[in-house]
Amino acid sequence: MLVEFRLKNYRCFRDEQTLSLVASSDNSLPDNVIETDPAKPKRLRLLRSVVVYGPNASGKTKLLDAMHFAGMLVVSSASEKPGKDLNIQPFWLDNITRGQPSEFEFTFIYEGVRYQYGFAVDQKRVHREYLYASPHGVSVLYFDRSLDVVSATETYKFGPSLKGQNKQISEVTRSNALFLSAAATFKHPMLIAPYTWFEDKLEGTQGHLAFLGGGFDEDFHAQISALLRMGDVGISDYVITEIPATPLDVSEGQTRRGRRLTKKNAEGNKVDIIVEMLHSTPGGESVGLRLDDESYGTIGLFFSATPLLRALNQGQVLFVDELDASKHPLLVRALVELFHNPEINKKNAQLIFNTHDTSLLDQTLFRRDQIWFTEKDIAGASHMYSLLEYSPRKSESLAKGYLQGRYGAIPFLGDPSLLNEEKCV
């Protein structure tokens, strides 16, 4: 479970920003809250979902990009080529931050242990990396790695609690790789767990069209079919057919909308996948239509089903860019409610997503601490803040208040008369 995510000097975020999933003392909508240890008087209460609002180019997507980048760096940096650039961009509108590393930190709970893990990296190398853990309720240092920029030498400090081949692994960890990633490749007995959280529990889908070109998992066939029926898109089931892969320009697996579904079969051969959606007729027949003949909303729901269901079944933290893309607001609401339903979300999965759909700004769906905003200041730097900072009344119409600018994070639109040809010259 994710407790908190911090970032600094990453793309449009110049100053340190924090997205917290710690629930406030508010007692509304108790099903939206995870009680991590109900027996303890000072138990940690976490939110099952967070929604982010803001104008275009305010940082909503870049927040999720940061989570994706940081998570992927943990999982894959040890396997990258020596000297490979890390493909990171700091806040570019400031001469100082342009030459400084970007910083990320995750606080999370995995297998009953709370971890605080962070790192700072630039395009070429790791500047700092650290991990603290609370296996017995008290935070202890596992490791702290720092770089002396002048001498270009690294220093590692290992806490007495971290048992394993610490020194040996640090000596083979490249400058552009994270120690946690390298330790996992050497199966470090105490660092496998926090690494596994990044590998198995942090899952994201970036780009509002990512679902349309995404994958699906036949292991979830029954649940995907149920989700399609729940979405009221007129589909009762679907069937999958595999054919030998052919060149893209003549492939039967290529759709008219530019998506091609391929995979390797059990024999290791590449095959194209044909998906047909089954529609029930008034006469009781079942008629199949190719997936590319369906609407964008249906296609989006089909491909979004796998990450949504996987998150619920495995207790993942799922972050989604524009969950509402091509979907009816009532359907999006129903998808969010899956995460709020403890009878369905038994593994305490969490959902983080951004949207422009103000119909979801509803205090019967979200608590005030679940609603976040992004906006840019005059210097072009993005900031995040919670609705709690405005203390709206429980009876207040959040959608109306937001569109009236009561909470900020709305666009300031220009004068449309400027589009007149004479004024454009």
C-alpha positions in Angstrom: 0.0 0.0 0.0 1.2 3.5 -0.9 1.4 5.9 2.0 3.1 8.9 0.3 4.9 9.9 -2.9 7.3 12.9 -3.0 9.0 14.4 -6.0 11.2 17.4 -6.7 12.7 19.0 -9.8 11.0 16.7 -12.3 9.7 18.2 -15.5 7.1 20.8 -14.5 7.6 20.2 -10.7 10.4 22.5 -9.4 9.8 22.5 -5.7 9.2 19.4 -3.5 5.6 18.2 -3.8 3.9 15.5 -1.8 0.9 13.3 -2.7 -0.4 11.8 0.5 -2.7 8.8 0.8 -3.0 9.1 4.6 -6.6 9.6 5.6 -7.6 12.6 7.7 -9.6 12.3 10.9 -12.8 12.7 8.8 -15.2 9.8 9.5 -17.2 10.1 6.3 -17.3 7.3 3.8 -15.5 4.7 6.0 -15.4 2.2 3.1 -13.0 4.5 1.3 -10.4 4.0 4.0 -8.1 1.1 4.7 -7.5 0.4 8.4 -4.0 -1.0 8.3 -4.0 -2.2 12.0 -7.4 -1.6 13.7 -6.1 -3.1 17.0 -3.6 -0.2 17.4 -4.9 3.1 18.9 -2.6 5.1 16.6 -3.3 3.0 13.5 -2.4 4.2 10.1 -5.5 4.9 7.9 -4.9 5.0 4.1 -7.1 6.1 1.3 -8.3 3.6 -1.3 -8.3 6.1 -4.1 -7.2 9.6 -5.0 -8.4 11.8 -7.9 -6.4 14.7 -9.3 -8.0 17.8 -11.0 -6.4 20.7 -12.7 -6.3 22.6 -16.0 -4.4 21.3 -19.0 -0.6 21.4 -18.7 -0.9 21.9 -14.9 1.0 18.7 -14.0 -1.7 16.0 -13.6 -0.1 13.7 -16.1 3.5 14.6 -15.2 2.7 13.5 -11.6 1.9 10.0 -12.9 4.8 10.1 -15.3 7.1 10.7 -12.2 5.7 7.6 -10.5 6.1 5.6 -13.6 9.7 6.8 -14.3 10.8 6.2 -10.7 9.1 2.8 -10.4 10.6 1.6 -13.7 14.1 2.8 -12.7 13.9 0.7 -9.6 12.8 -2.4 -11.5 15.2 -2.1 -14.5 18.2 0.1 -13.9 20.5 -2.8 -12.9 19.9 -4.4 -16.3 20.6 -1.4 -18.4 23.8 -0.9 -20.3 26.7 0.9 -18.6 26.8 4.6 -19.3 23.3 4.7 -20.7 21.5 8.0 -20.1 18.6 7.8 -17.6 16.3 9.8 -19.9 15.2 12.3 -17.2 14.3 15.9 -17.5 14.5 18.3 -14.5 12.6 21.6 -14.2 13.9 23.4 -17.3 12.6 26.9 -16.7 15.1 27.7 -14.0 18.9 28.0 -14.6 19.7 26.4 -11.2 17.3 23.4 -11.2 18.3 22.6 -14.8 21.7 21.4 -13.5 20.4 19.6 -10.4 19.2 16.0 -10.0 15.6 15.0 -9.8 14.3 13.5 -6.5 11.7 10.9 -5.8 10.6 9.2 -2.6 8.0 6.5 -1.9 6.7 5.6 1.5 4.8 2.3 1.4 3.8 -0.8 3.4 4.6 -4.3 2.1 4.1 -7.5 4.0 3.5 -5.6 7.2 6.7 -3.5 7.0 6.7 0.2 6.4 9.5 1.4 4.0 10.7 4.8 3.1 12.8 4.7 -0.1 14.1 7.6 -2.1 16.8 8.6 -4.7 18.1 11.5 -6.6 19.3 11.1 -10.2 20.3 13.2 -13.1 20.8 12.2 -16.8 24.0 10.4 -16.1 24.1 8.9 -12.6 22.6 8.4 -9.1 23.4 11.2 -6.7 21.7 9.7 -3.6 19.8 6.7 -2.6 18.4 5.6 0.8 16.1 3.1 2.4 14.6 3.1 5.9 12.4 0.3 7.2 10.2 -0.2 10.3 10.0 -4.0 10.7 9.3 -3.6 14.4 7.5 -0.3 14.5 10.6 1.8 14.7 12.3 3.3 11.6 15.9 2.1 11.1 18.4 2.8 8.4 19.0 0.0 5.9 21.4 2.0 3.6 22.3 5.5 2.5 24.3 6.1 -0.7 25.7 9.5 -1.5 27.8 11.0 -4.2 30.6 13.5 -3.7 30.2 15.6 -6.9 33.6 17.1 -6.8 35.6 13.9 -6.5 32.9 11.8 -8.3 33.2 9.2 -5.5 30.3 7.3 -3.8 29.9 6.5 -0.2 27.7 3.8 1.2 26.5 3.7 4.8 24.8 0.5 5.9 22.6 0.2 9.0 23.4 -2.7 11.5 20.0 -4.2 10.7 20.8 -4.8 7.1 22.4 -8.3 6.8 23.7 -9.5 3.5 26.4 -9.0 0.9 26.1 -5.2 1.2 29.6 -4.2 0.4 30.1 -6.7 -2.4 26.9 -5.5 -4.2 27.7 -1.9 -3.7 31.1 -2.4 -5.5 29.4 -3.8 -8.6 26.5 -1.3 -8.7 27.1 1.0 -11.6 26.8 4.8 -11.3 23.7 4.9 -13.4 22.0 2.0 -11.5 20.1 1.9 -8.2 21.5 -0.2 -5.4 18.1 -1.6 -4.6 17.8 -2.8 -8.2 21.3 -4.3 -8.2 20.6 -6.0 -4.8 17.5 -7.7 -6.2 19.5 -9.2 -9.0 21.8 -10.7 -6.4 18.8 -11.9 -4.4 19.7 -9.9 -1.3 17.6 -11.5 1.5 16.4 -8.3 3.1 16.0 -6.1 0.0 14.0 -8.5 -2.2 10.8 -7.4 -0.4 10.9 -3.7 -1.0 12.1 -4.3 -4.6 9.2 -6.7 -5.1 6.7 -4.0 -4.1 7.9 -1.9 -7.0 7.9 -4.9 -9.4 4.6 -6.4 -8.4 2.5 -3.8 -6.6 3.1 -0.5 -8.4 1.3 -0.5 -11.7 0.6 2.4 -14.1 -1.0 3.1 -17.4 0.3 6.3 -19.0 -1.3 8.3 -21.8 -5.1 8.6 -22.3 -4.9 6.3 -25.3 -2.7 3.7 -23.6 -5.7 1.5 -22.8 -6.7 1.5 -26.4 -3.3 0.0 -27.4 -2.9 -2.0 -24.2 -2.9 -5.7 -23.5 -5.4 -8.0 -21.9 -5.1 -11.2 -19.9 -7.2 -14.2 -20.7 -6.8 -15.4 -17.1 -9.4 -12.7 -16.3 -11.8 -13.7 -19.1 -14.8 -14.2 -16.8 -14.2 -11.0 -14.9 -13.6 -9.0 -18.0 -16.8 -10.3 -19.5 -18.6 -9.3 -16.3 -17.1 -5.9 -16.4 -18.2 -5.4 -20.0 -21.8 -6.4 -19.0 -21.6 -4.1 -16.1 -20.6 -1.2 -18.4 -23.8 -1.7 -20.4 -22.0 -1.6 -23.8 -24.3 -4.3 -25.2 -21.6 -7.0 -25.0 -22.2 -10.4 -23.4 -18.8 -12.0 -23.9 -15.8 -12.0 -26.2 -13.8 -14.7 -28.1 -10.1 -14.8 -29.0 -8.6 -16.3 -32.1 -4.9 -16.6 -32.9 -3.5 -16.6 -36.4 0.1 -16.8 -37.6 1.7 -13.3 -37.5 2.1 -11.6 -40.9 3.7 -8.3 -42.0 2.0 -5.3 -40.5 0.7 -3.9 -43.7 -1.3 -7.0 -44.6 -1.9 -8.4 -41.1 -5.3 -9.7 -40.2 -4.3 -8.7 -36.7 -3.9 -5.0 -37.6 -7.0 -3.0 -36.9 -8.2 0.0 -38.9 -7.4 2.2 -35.9 -3.8 1.3 -36.0 -3.6 -1.2 -33.2 -2.1 -4.6 -33.6 -2.4 -7.3 -31.0 0.4 -9.8 -31.0 2.0 -12.3 -28.6 4.1 -15.4 -28.6 2.3 -18.7 -28.3 3.3 -21.7 -26.2 5.7 -22.8 -29.0 7.4 -19.4 -28.9 6.0 -18.3 -32.3 4.6 -14.9 -32.8 0.9 -14.8 -33.5 -1.7 -12.1 -34.2 -4.7 -12.0 -32.0 -8.3 -11.4 -33.3 -10.8 -10.2 -30.7 -14.5 -10.5 -31.4 -17.1 -9.0 -29.2 -20.3 -11.0 -28.8 -23.6 -9.1 -28.9 -27.0 -10.7 -28.1 -29.8 -10.2 -30.5 -33.5 -10.0 -29.5 -33.9 -13.4 -31.1 -31.4 -14.9 -28.6 -28.6 -15.2 -31.1 -25.0 -14.2 -30.3 -23.3 -12.1 -33.1 -19.6 -11.4 -33.1 -18.1 -8.0 -34.2 -14.4 -7.3 -34.6 -13.0 -5.2 -31.8 -12.0 -2.5 -34.2 -15.6 -2.1 -35.2 -16.5 -1.1 -31.6 -16.6 2.4 -30.1 -13.6 3.9 -28.5 -15.4 3.6 -25.2 -15.9 -0.1 -25.6 -12.3 -0.6 -26.7 -11.1 1.5 -23.8 -13.2 -0.5 -21.3 -12.0 -3.8 -22.7 -8.3 -2.9 -22.4 -8.6 -1.1 -19.1 -10.3 -4.2 -17.6 -7.0 -6.1 -17.2 -5.0 -3.6 -15.1 -8.1 -2.7 -13.1 -8.9 -6.3 -12.3 -5.3 -7.2 -11.7 -5.0 -4.4 -9.2 -8.1 -5.5 -7.3 -7.1 -9.2 -7.4 -3.4 -8.6 -6.3 -3.7 -5.5 -4.1 -1.8 -3.2 -6.4 -1.4 0.5 -6.5 -2.8 1.5 -9.9 -2.2 4.9 -11.3 -4.1 5.8 -14.5 -3.9 8.8 -16.8 -7.4 10.0 -17.7 -9.4 7.0 -16.5 -12.5 8.7 -17.9 -11.2 8.9 -21.5 -14.1 7.9 -23.8 -16.2 6.5 -20.9 -19.5 7.7 -19.6 -19.3 9.4 -16.1 -21.6 6.8 -14.6 -19.3 4.0 -15.8 -16.2 5.8 -14.4 -18.0 6.2 -11.1 -18.8 2.5 -11.1 -15.1 1.6 -11.7 -14.0 3.9 -8.9 -16.6 2.3 -6.6 -15.0 -1.1 -7.2 -12.0 0.1 -5.3 -14.1 1.6 -2.5 -16.1 -1.7 -2.0 -14.3 -3.8 0.7 -16.2 -6.9 -0.5 -14.6 -6.6 -3.9 -11.4 -4.8 -3.0 -10.3 -7.4 -0.5 -6.6 -7.0 -1.1 -6.7 -3.2 -0.4 -5.8 -2.1 -3.9 -5.4 1.7 -4.4 -6.4 3.8 -7.4 -4.8 7.1 -8.4 -6.1 8.9 -11.4 -6.6 12.3 -13.0 -9.6 13.6 -14.8 -11.5 16.7 -16.0 -14.9 15.1 -15.2 -16.5 17.4 -12.6 -19.4 15.1 -12.1 -17.1 12.9 -10.0 -16.6 15.8 -7.6 -19.2 14.4 -5.3 -19.0 13.9 -1.6 -21.0 10.8 -1.8 -18.2 9.3 -3.9 -15.0 10.9 -2.5 -14.0 12.2 0.8 -12.4 15.6 0.8 -9.0 14.2 1.5 -9.2 12.1 -1.7 -9.5 15.1 -4.0 -6.3 16.8 -5.1 -5.5 19.7 -7.5 -2.5 20.7 -9.6 -1.8 24.2 -10.9 1.1 26.3 -12.1 2.5 29.4 -10.6 3.8 32.5 -12.5 7.2 30.8 -12.9 5.7 27.8 -14.7 6.2 25.5 -11.7 3.5 23.0 -10.8 2.1 22.6 -7.3 -0.2 20.0 -5.7 -2.6 20.5 -2.9 -5.6 18.8 -1.3 -9.2 20.0 -1.1 -8.7 19.8 2.7 -6.8 23.1 2.5 -10.1 24.8 1.6 -12.3 23.1 4.3 -15.4 22.9 2.2 -18.7 22.3 4.0 -19.9 18.7 3.8 -23.1 19.9 2.1 -21.2 22.1 -0.4 -21.4 21.3 -4.1 -17.8 20.6 -5.0 -18.3 20.6 -8.7 -20.0 24.0 -8.7 -17.3 25.4 -6.3 -14.5 24.1 -8.5 -15.9 25.5 -11.7 -16.4 28.8 -10.0 -12.7 28.8 -9.1 -13.2 28.5 -5.4 -10.4 25.9 -5.1 -8.2 27.2 -7.8 -6.7 24.8 -10.4 -8.9 26.0 -13.3 -7.8 27.5 -16.6 -7.9 31.3 -17.1 -9.3 31.5 -20.7 -8.4 34.3 -23.0 -10.6 36.6 -25.0 -12.2 34.7 -27.9 -12.4 37.9 -30.0 -8.6 37.6 -30.4 -9.3 34.9 -32.9 -10.6 37.5 -35.3 -8.3 37.6 -38.3 -7.5 41.3 -37.9 -6.4 40.8 -34.3 -4.3 37.7 -35.2 -2.1 39.6 -37.6 
